[in-house]
Structures are given as C-alpha cells and as structure tokens.
Amino acid sequence: MRILLIEDDAESAELVAQALPAAKHEVVIAADGERGLALAGSRAFDVLIVDRMLPGIDGLTLIQRIREQGDRVPVLIVSALSDVDERIRGLRDGGDDYVTKPFAIDELLARVDALVRRAGDHPAMTFRLGDLRLDRLTREVTLAGEALELKPKEFQLLEQLMRHHGQVVTRSMLLEAVWGIRFDPGTNVVDVHVSRLRRKIERGAGSPRIETVRGAGYRLIGPD
Amino acid sequence: MLRARSLNIGLALGGAALLVLVAFAVLFVLYSGEKRRVSHDLDASLDVEVDELLRIHRDAGTGALSAELHRRISSVPAAVYLLGDPDRVPEVGNLPTWPSDRDVAPGASFALSSADGLVIGRSYRAVMRRLPDGRALLVAHDTAAHEAALQRVRSALLVAGAIAVAAGIAAGLGVGLVLLRRVRDMNHTIVAILAGDRQRRVPVAEPGNEFDHLAGSFNRLLDENDSLLANMRAVTDEIAHDLRTPLARVRQRLERLARAGPAEPHAEPHNGRVAADTIERTIADLDGVLATFEAVLTLSRLEAGAGRELLAPIDLGFLADVIDLHQARADELGVRIDVAIGAGLRVLGERNLLGQAVSNLIDNALKYGASGGVIGVTAAAVDGMVEIAVSDHGPGIAVADRARVVRRFARLDAARSRPGAGLGLALVQAVAHLHGGELRLTDAVPTPGLRAILRLGAAPPAV
C-alpha cells in the first residue's frame, strides 16, 4: 500500500511512518500543504493521511483542491480539533474519515486499512468465511447451513467484522458503524456485545473466530 | 455630528437649542402678526381720514376742503396734508414739495421720510388720492406711536425668548442631573465591583423603572460571572488531583526505569518484562489523563455554549440505538430495560450530545441501580416539553446530595473508579442547558431509586 502522509510535525510523522509495517506499506512524508499537493498530483497513492493543521495551505483546503482535480483517493484526516462540527466539516470538504489526536496507532492503522478496502471493493451481497455465511439482502446468517438467530445489532456487528475480515476493526469504528454513536460511552459496552456474538458464532471447527487485538479492537479471522 | 463628552452637557445644549428654535419660531410668528396688525391699523386710520376729506370736498367743494386742511394742519401736529393741482403743484399743506413718485399700487400706502422734506428722525405713512377734478390729495400719519407699540411688543417677545432659552438650558441640565446621576452612580458601583469588591451589587428599587431593570440585569450578569469563576476554581482544584496523580505515577515509573542500571545477563528477561509492564501502565495512565482532559474540555465548551448552532429538529427514535448499546451489559447484570419511547417525538437538539447524555444516565443506572433488577427508559411529551427519563430502583440519591452530584468531579462514593467518571451527571446537565432544558433528579416511583429526567423543548412535528 502506498501512503502519503502530510504532517508538519516531524516527530509525529516519523512515529506514524515507523508504525506502518514496512513490508506492507510504502510511506512518503510531506511536511507542508504545498509539497503534499504536488506529490498527490504527481504519483498515485492508495490513501492520504492529512493533518488538518498545516502551514501554508491548511489540510481542508488541500483536500478540496485534490477533489477539485478529480482525485478520488481515500483521505484520512488527522486533527486535534474534536468538535462534532469540525468533524462534519472535514468530511464534507472531501475527507473520508476523521481521527482526533491523540490517537492510538492501531486506530489509525485500522481505519487506513478500512478506507483502502472500502475504496477498492464493491461489497458483495453475501459474505462467506469458513462455514459462516451472511446474506446482506435477506438478513440471514447461517453456520454450516444452520440458521443463526441474531438480533439486528448483532447482525450489523457481524456484518462489519466480515466485511473487514482479517483487518482490525476498532471499538470506535464499530460504535460508529453499528450504533451511529460518535462519543465514548465510557464503559466496555462494545466488548460485551462482541462476547455475545462470539458465543453465537464460534461453534465448531469450521467457524471463524473473533480475535481480540489488545489495545486495538477486534479481527474476524477464518478457521485454520 | 459632534458628540458631547458629557451626555449632560449634550442634553442641556440639545434641549436648549431645540427650545430656542421653537421659541424663536413662535416669536417670529407673533411678531410678524403684530407687525401686520400695526400696519393694517395705520392704513385703516389713513383711509378713514382720507374718506372724510374726500366727502368734504364732494359735499362742500375745494374751498371747504382747503379750509379743513388748514384747520387740521394747525391742530393735528402728527399729520401731514398736501393738496395739489392736477400737475401736482402744492396748493395747501405742510409739505414743501410733492414727494417723488413711488412705484405703488393706486391707493396703497407708502412711507415718507426726511428725504421728502420732513423733520429728520420722524417717519410717516402716507396715502394719496385723486379728486374728481384731477387734484391730488396726500395724507400722512406719524408712525412714531405705532413704532413704539411695535417696539414694546418686540421687547416683550425677546424677553420671552430669553426666558425660553434659560428654561431650555435648565431643563436639559435638570434632566441630565436626574437621569445621569443614576447612570453615574451605577457606573461607580460597577467600577468598584470590577476593581475587586466582588460581593457588591448595583442597588435596585422595586418595582423600579428602566434603570432598575438595567441594574437587575447587570447584577445577574455579575452573578453568572461569579459562578463561572467559582466553577473554574473548583475545576482547577479537582483537575489538579485527577491529572497530577497519574502523571506523578508516570514520572516516577519512568524515573525508576531510567535509574535501573545496566542489566545483568541473567536478569535480562526480568528487566525486559518490568520495562514492558511499566510502559503498559504508563500508557494506561496517560490514557486516563487524556480521558479526564477530554471530558473536562467537552464540559467546559458545553457550559460556554459551544455547539448551540448545531441544534436542529431531530427525532428521538435514535435513542433505541443508545439503549441497545447498553443492552448486552444489562443482560449480563441480570437487569431488564423497560423501554417506552413515544413515536414521532422531536426535539431541537444535537444527536451526539443527546445520545451521550442519555448514555451517561443509563450507564449510571446500571452502575448504581442494578440491584433493583430493572431500569426504565422513557420519552414522552409532558406540558409541551419532551421528557426523557431514566429510572432505576437502586439506592437512589438522597435529596441533600442532588445538588452536589451534578457538579463536576462529584462522586457518590469515595471510590474513584475511572478517571473522568465524576463528570457524567455534570455533562448531562450541561447538555440539558445547551438544549435550553434542564436535568431533574427525583425519586423513582415506587421508591427506592432514582429517576433522572431530561426536560427539553419540543420541535414541531415533521411535515
């Protein structure tokens, strides 16, 4: 994956670049908006990570310019501004996701992966992993042919995990996608839901497993 | 437009100027009227005399007229008579020559002065008529008396004008003194308060006039300011604890790590574990600090009114998602959630903030009221407002504590569970206020237990 990181704080940029596994990712760093814009225009990247506060052109203006050029590359906005309206502004101005500082690096990684996958695929109508089959149209879930009783939110939870199977999905991503919630509920509510879902789907050798990635979130992996 | 440095002088000058203008307008009208009247009188008396003389001439002839003219000349000192032939050569009269031609309408009066051969210093009003035989008759009256009368009127009017000016200035000053003294007093009080005498308030009379209303509003502003300052102080004290404690731990741990000498070969794995453990705990502490910071920041901004512009009519149906979020935990605790959200209820609000407030209330209910076995979440229209209520049947909150728990960092128990945990109800209240509503804490029915009610303004139903 080719990532363009536009961040003026050198140390932060280094830390993020180092955290992105070198084997999977090639990271290019631009220290200001002008350079970022030039680089984005000259080479093809899979995803841009843009700091909102940049010297020269600010992050949002930069994203608008990129969009004006017709570039649909996924953009993750990083910002110290956590207001709801700032987030709305960022997404309206052309960003695809928004992460506030300070963030856990896993959060950033998970969202970058999700963005790239989302941009690439047209989600199928059914997801299949091991013996588990989820039909998005009929809202049916079967495990080895046998129907599973899932509550609506459990279905949505599983849908998210299956859609991003193999990738880390953070708690905040799940809160947003399944419950439409953008605040921190303060307790381990998501964990409890995931445990319940786990009990329902992890039965037998052919079923996928929901792995807890410590400090990050969850990952659905297929049976070995 | 000049601005007077003192409103007082400005008012006085303005008042005076206005009064003077009005006064002089009135005086001018009066004077003009009087002048016209005087002129009219003069002309009238002239006409009367001329008509008399004309009658004498008509009835008794020129001789009789001449005789009459002689008689009047000697007996009426203030009049001028002149009878001339058709060529205007004087025949009888006390004017040496015929006055030069004036461009006057026939029969209209005109002025005579020393230029026409009269005594210097006196002025006359004259009228001239043609007799049937072609002769010309001129009669003039001294205007001195009339002038004097007009002068008296003029003097009287000027005195009146001067009185008006004085009255104007006095009124302006008077108004200024009375009104502006109040303003000055208020200003002095406010200056004293700002200089440090913070307990003082501006005096207000009941029921009071507009100045008292202003004073009342200002006092309320001062009260609000004081409360904000008090809040800030409280926050600073409590933040000091909640932030310094974990930060102190972090510091000490890192110091210890730094002090640890070069590891002995066999102690390597142990030291490695210690380091990893230290780092993990440090991250946890820093996360805690961040959570506190985040919560305080959110709360401060809410209390300052940030986000009010985001309020829009929203349907309360989304609360079902918020409730569902806590459902799994409720199930684990063996607590049932009874939900009754009225259909089509709309409030003017912000989805995220409201969601967080209700989530906090449910979280509290599960945390403190799980022993009751059931919690209730309802939303209904009550008295034109919308009430969202979360109730539990745990121990509840004593009435005496209810004011305290909505303050920041208040804890129901001494145990400090999670950093930022003490901000739950404070945040709910701040959200309520931002939405123009309030948070009410009451007893659950049946007792024991707590019923927390978010009262919000309703939004009109969607069309």
Interface residues (C-beta under 8 A of the other chain):
Chain A: S82 D83 V84 D85 P102 K153 L175 W179 G180 I181 R182 F183 D184 P185 G186 T187 N188 V189 V192 H193 S195 R196 G215
Chain B: I283 L290 A291 E294 L297 R301 A306 G307 E309 L310 F318 D321 V322 D324 L325 H326 A328 R329 D331 E332 E350 R351 N352 L353 G355 Q356 S359 N360 D363 R418 G420 A421 G424
